[in-house]
Amino acid sequence: MGRGEIEDRDEQGKIKQKVSDDELRDAVEKHQPASTKAIAEEVGIHSNPTRQRLKRIDENDEGVIGDVVGNSFVWMRKEDS
């Protein structure tokens, strides 16, 4: 697989992730407030799949909060309550 590909398939044809959600959360924490581009560069994948994954993590309330600033997404770690 080349740079920018976030997933491939296992022996049963199921998608397996090349970058874990924990790695994405760690990249957000390292660069927060973090642009999608900064996170994508940190984990070595393209911005589009990075943004899609972070949006899912945010929607599932799994430790990341995203917001739109201008025409860019900005990501931060959600503080534990």
Secondary structure, DSSP 8 states (H G I E B T S, - for coil): --TB--EEE-TTS-EEESS-HHHHHHHHHHHSSEEHHHHHHHHTB-HHHHHHHHHHHHHTTSSEEEEEETTEEEEEE----
